[in-house]
Amino acid sequence: MNPILALIIANIIWGAAPPIFKFALENIPPFTLGFLRFFIPALLLLPFIRNFKVRDISPKDWLELILGSFFGITINIAFFFLALQKTQSINAPIIASSGQVFLYILSIIFLKEKAKLKVFAGMMCALIGVVFIILSPVLFEGKSFSLGEFTGNLFLVISTFGAVLHPLLYKNILKKMDTMVVTCLSFFIGSIAFLPMVVGELQSWNVMMLDFRGIVGILFGAFLSSLAAYSLYNYGLSKISTEEIGLFTYIDPIVTVLIAAPLLHEYPTVHFFLGAILVFGGIFIAEGRIHWHPFHKIRFKM
């Protein structure tokens, strides 16, 4: 498959994810949904990695695999689901676009790059847009649950930071290992990390309480948002430079709004559009330079 097409399909699926998961979380607890979302596809992938041998992975690769799974799956999805219980699903893809800002900051910290005026101006514009969306429930909407929405938006920022670290930590591994093996192992590692929180949720929730909403979330999460989308994403990541991956996230907000409107009756506000314009406008200003950041050379100090 063409890697560009693979990334487009993956981001269409992930664009549909926020409203569908918010719908599902009305019935099923977040950590339980996160566990099932990744553990089920991990089991389904097992027959396809029968030739895999644990000894073929070096300790350094295991460390990158575990860290990539923890940040890219456990941290990313845990805070993503917690956020959806508090804020509008349409905020998720816009705030996720701030990943480009994180990448820019990481390039300065780890690559010691100097802040160019054009790039800095664009990133600051995007950052203002993200902050504007995060604070809008408190500043403009005057709702009794504004603090909850504000907290939800902050959770989306934490989720985004986890997602940014995922490709950076996986880039070297995907050059050495089959994408199917990486996907399967990351699903197992990420899902196991949910277990302590799942045990706590099962004290007040059980499978007999599952209804149509939860079933939709599990099926969509396991087969589309996890099995299909992550496989396509890892395949695309193995063929395309890391710094280009963020471009495909621009698909997500369009799909999210198209689904959230009829399913959840969430509609963009003036503040939402203004924040989105600042985010994407800022990224557009800086984008020509961002593409040339050699992010694959970033090394994290452990």
Residue pairs with C-beta under 8 A, 6 or more apart in sequence:
1 232
1 235
3 235
3 236
3 238
3 239
3 240
4 236
4 240
6 232
6 233
6 235
6 236
7 232
7 233
7 236
7 240
7 245
7 248
8 248
8 251
9 228
9 229
9 232
10 228
10 229
10 230
10 232
10 233
10 236
10 248
11 248
11 249
11 251
11 252
11 255
12 251
12 255
13 224
13 225
13 228
13 229
14 225
14 229
14 252
15 93
15 251
15 252
15 253
15 254
15 255
15 256
15 259
16 220
16 255
16 256
16 259
17 220
17 221
17 225
18 84
18 89
18 90
18 92
18 93
18 256
18 260
19 89
19 90
19 256
19 259
19 260
19 263
19 264
19 266
20 216
20 217
20 220
20 259
20 263
21 33
21 80
21 81
21 84
21 89
21 217
21 220
21 221
21 225
22 84
22 85
22 89
22 260
22 264
23 213
23 216
23 217
23 263
23 264
24 33
24 213
24 214
24 216
24 217
24 218
24 220
24 221
25 33
25 81
25 84
25 85
25 217
26 213
27 209
27 210
27 211
27 212
27 213
27 214
27 217
28 205
28 210
28 213
28 214
28 217
28 218
29 198
29 201
29 205
30 78
30 81
30 82
30 84
30 85
30 201
31 78
31 81
31 194
31 197
31 198
31 200
31 201
32 194
32 198
32 201
32 202
32 205
33 81
33 214
33 217
33 218
33 221
34 74
34 77
34 78
34 81
34 191
34 194
35 191
35 194
35 195
35 198
36 218
36 221
36 222
37 77
37 191
37 217
37 218
37 221
37 222
37 225
37 226
38 73
38 77
38 187
38 188
38 190
38 191
38 194
38 222
38 226
39 187
39 188
39 191
40 218
40 222
40 226
41 187
41 222
41 223
41 226
41 227
41 230
42 184
42 187
42 188
42 191
44 227
45 180
45 183
45 184
45 187
45 227
46 184
48 180
48 184
49 178
49 180
49 181
49 184
52 178
52 181
57 65
57 177
61 172
61 173
61 176
61 177
63 302
64 169
64 170
64 172
64 173
65 170
65 173
65 182
65 185
65 186
65 189
66 189
67 165
67 169
68 165
68 166
68 169
68 170
68 173
68 186
69 185
69 186
69 187
69 189
69 190
69 193
70 189
70 190
70 193
71 161
71 162
71 163
71 165
71 166
71 169
72 162
72 163
72 165
72 166
72 167
72 169
72 170
72 186
72 190
73 166
73 186
73 187
73 189
73 190
73 191
73 193
74 162
74 190
74 193
74 194
75 158
75 159
75 161
75 162
76 159
76 160
76 162
76 163
76 166
77 159
77 190
78 159
78 194
78 197
79 155
79 156
79 158
79 159
79 162
80 92
80 155
80 156
80 159
82 152
82 155
83 92
83 152
83 153
83 155
83 156
83 159
84 92
84 152
85 152
86 148
86 149
86 151
86 152
86 155
87 137
87 148
87 149
87 151
87 152
87 153
87 155
87 156
88 149
88 260
88 264
88 266
89 256
89 260
89 264
89 266
90 253
90 256
90 257
90 260
90 266
90 268
90 272
91 133
91 152
91 153
91 156
91 272
92 156
92 256
93 249
93 252
93 253
93 256
94 129
94 130
94 133
94 253
94 272
94 275
94 276
94 279
95 130
95 133
95 134
95 153
95 156
95 157
95 160
96 156
96 159
96 160
96 163
96 249
96 252
97 126
97 130
97 246
97 249
97 250
97 253
97 279
97 280
97 283
98 126
98 127
98 130
98 157
98 160
98 279
99 160
99 161
99 163
99 164
99 246
99 249
100 123
100 126
100 246
100 283
100 286
100 290
101 123
101 126
101 127
101 130
102 160
102 161
102 164
103 164
103 243
103 246
103 290
103 293
103 295
104 119
104 123
104 286
104 290
104 293
105 123
106 164
106 168
106 295
106 298
107 113
107 293
107 295
107 298
108 114
108 115
110 298
110 299
110 300
111 293
111 294
111 295
111 297
111 298
113 293
116 289
118 285
118 286
118 288
118 289
119 286
119 289
119 290
120 286
121 282
121 285
121 286
122 282
122 283
122 284
122 285
122 286
122 287
123 282
123 283
123 286
124 282
125 278
125 281
125 282
125 285
126 278
126 279
126 280
126 281
126 282
126 283
126 286
127 282
128 278
128 282
129 274
129 275
129 276
129 277
129 278
129 279
129 280
129 281
129 282
130 157
130 275
130 279
132 271
132 274
132 275
132 278
133 153
133 271
133 272
133 275
133 276
133 279
134 150
134 153
134 154
134 157
135 150
136 269
136 271
136 272
136 275
137 143
137 146
137 147
137 149
137 150
137 153
138 146
138 147
138 149
138 150
140 271
141 149
141 269
141 271
143 149
167 237
167 242
167 245
168 242
168 295
168 296
168 298
168 300
169 300
170 182
170 186
170 234
170 237
171 237
171 242
171 296
172 296
173 182
174 182
174 234
174 237
174 238
175 238
179 231
179 234
179 235
179 238
180 231
182 234
183 230
183 231
183 234
186 230
187 226
187 230
236 245
236 248
237 245
241 296
242 295
242 296
243 290
243 291
243 292
243 293
243 294
243 295
243 296
244 291
246 290
250 280
253 276
257 266
257 268
260 266
261 267
268 276
283 290
